[in-house]
């Protein structure tokens, strides 16, 4: 295969002498192993960075899914707690002889009865 490429470049150079620069560049790039090693190294570096980015994205997605689950669980607990507290504080106080409902407002850790 290497020999076939070399024969093709020689035929191209014979047929069109204006492309002799292209033929010399081809022979220099293909026959010199330094460029093959550099090309392979660049290719491996790109694959490595791509795999690192993909792994990082997977970790971030997993952490975000866990955080969303925790927040939704806390919001559900908070809503259940607040509705229970609301029901508790808006009960009529019939035992005191009053039919009025008392509402308790929680503001900065202080309770106000209205």
C-alpha positions in Angstrom: 0.0 0.0 0.0 2.9 2.3 0.8 4.6 1.4 -2.5 1.3 2.0 -4.4 1.1 5.5 -3.0 4.7 6.2 -3.9 4.2 5.0 -7.5 1.1 7.1 -7.8 3.0 10.2 -6.6 5.8 9.5 -9.1 3.3 9.1 -12.0 1.6 12.4 -10.9 5.0 14.2 -10.9 5.8 12.8 -14.4 2.4 13.8 -15.9 2.3 17.3 -14.4 5.6 18.9 -13.4 3.7 21.8 -11.7 2.7 19.4 -9.0 6.2 18.4 -8.1 6.0 20.4 -4.8 3.0 18.3 -3.8 4.8 15.1 -4.7 7.8 16.2 -2.6 5.6 17.1 0.3 3.8 13.8 0.1 7.0 11.8 0.1 8.4 13.9 3.0 5.3 13.6 5.2 4.6 9.9 4.5 8.2 8.6 4.6 9.2 10.5 7.7 7.9 8.6 10.8 8.1 11.7 13.0 4.9 13.1 11.4 3.1 9.8 11.9 4.1 9.8 15.6 3.0 13.4 16.0 -0.3 12.7 14.3 -0.9 9.6 16.4 0.0 11.5 19.6 -2.5 14.4 18.7 -5.2 11.8 18.0 -4.6 10.1 21.4 -4.6 13.4 23.2 -7.9 14.4 21.6 -9.4 11.0 22.6 -8.1 11.3 26.2 -9.5 14.8 26.7 -12.8 13.8 25.1 -13.2 10.9 27.5 -12.3 13.1 30.5 -14.9 15.7 29.5 -17.6 13.0 29.0 -16.7 11.4 32.4 -16.9 14.8 34.0 -20.3 15.5 32.4 -21.6 12.2 33.7 -20.4 12.9 37.2 -22.0 16.4 37.1 -25.3 15.0 35.8 -25.4 12.4 38.5 -24.7 15.0 41.2 -27.4 17.3 39.8 -29.9 14.5 39.7 -29.2 13.6 43.3 -29.5 17.3 44.3 -32.8 17.6 42.5 -34.1 14.5 44.3 -33.0 15.9 47.7 -34.6 19.3 47.1 -37.9 17.9 45.9 -37.9 15.5 48.9 -37.3 18.5 51.3 -39.9 20.6 49.5 -42.4 17.8 50.0 -41.5 17.4 53.7 -41.7 21.2 54.1 -45.1 21.5 52.5 -46.5 18.7 54.6 -45.0 20.3 57.7 -46.3 23.8 56.9 -49.9 22.5 56.2 -49.9 20.6 59.5 -48.7 23.7 61.4 -51.3 25.8 59.6 -54.1 23.4 60.5 -52.9 23.3 64.1 -52.8 27.1 64.5 -56.1 27.8 62.8 -58.2 25.6 65.0 -61.0 27.3 66.8 -60.5 27.7 70.5 -63.9 26.5 71.8 -62.5 25.4 75.1 -61.8 29.1 76.0 -65.4 30.1 75.1 -64.4 31.9 71.9 -65.5 31.0 68.4 -62.8 33.1 66.9 -59.9 31.4 65.1 -56.4 32.4 66.0 -53.8 32.7 63.4 -50.2 32.4 64.3 -47.6 34.0 62.0 -44.1 32.9 62.1 -41.6 35.7 61.4 -37.9 35.4 62.2 -38.3 32.7 64.8 -40.9 34.8 66.7 -44.6 33.7 66.9 -47.3 36.4 66.6 -50.9 35.6 67.5 -53.4 37.7 65.7 
